[in-house]
Amino acid sequence: MLFLVRFTDQPNSSGLRKEKLKEHLAWLKKHKSQIPAAGSLREDDDSAPIGGCWVVEAESKEAVDSLIQTDPFCMAGLREKIEILHWSLAFGNNELPEMA
């Protein structure tokens, strides 16, 4: 199953994010088979990150949550809110679906 995970960071946590970023990126690389896409979210292109978003492949929401709990950002208390949503992929690889 595919899931979309949206993270909202704690207010005023840019220092913690910077401190744990290298460790977090290494963790994402280690889990790239389960998390094929991930990145930070910002209100404007040049503003500081306020959270993040991942595409996750897992068997259940519980498996996604267990994975998230091992992320250095989560373990450090960076995340204020975590949303785990089932995601139905309509198309991928920059290809639009065929229209009838």
Long-range contacts (C-beta under 8 A, 24 or more apart in sequence): 1-57, 1-58, 1-59, 1-60, 1-86, 2-55, 2-56, 2-57, 2-86, 2-87, 2-88, 2-89, 3-55, 3-56, 3-57, 3-58, 3-61, 3-64, 3-84, 3-85, 3-86, 3-87, 4-53, 4-54, 4-55, 4-56, 4-85, 4-87, 5-53, 5-54, 5-55, 5-56, 5-64, 5-68, 5-82, 5-83, 5-84, 5-85, 6-41, 6-51, 6-52, 6-53, 6-82, 6-83, 6-85, 7-41, 7-51, 7-52, 7-53, 7-54, 7-73, 7-79, 7-81, 7-82, 7-83, 8-50, 8-51, 8-79, 8-80, 8-81, 8-82, 9-49, 9-50, 9-51, 9-52, 9-78, 9-79, 9-80, 10-77, 10-78, 10-79, 10-80, 11-80, 13-78, 14-48, 14-49, 16-76, 16-77, 16-78, 17-49, 17-73, 17-78, 19-76, 20-72, 20-73, 20-76, 20-78, 23-72, 24-71, 24-72, 24-73, 27-70, 27-71, 27-72, 31-67, 33-57, 34-58, 34-67, 35-67, 51-79, 51-81, 55-87, 61-86
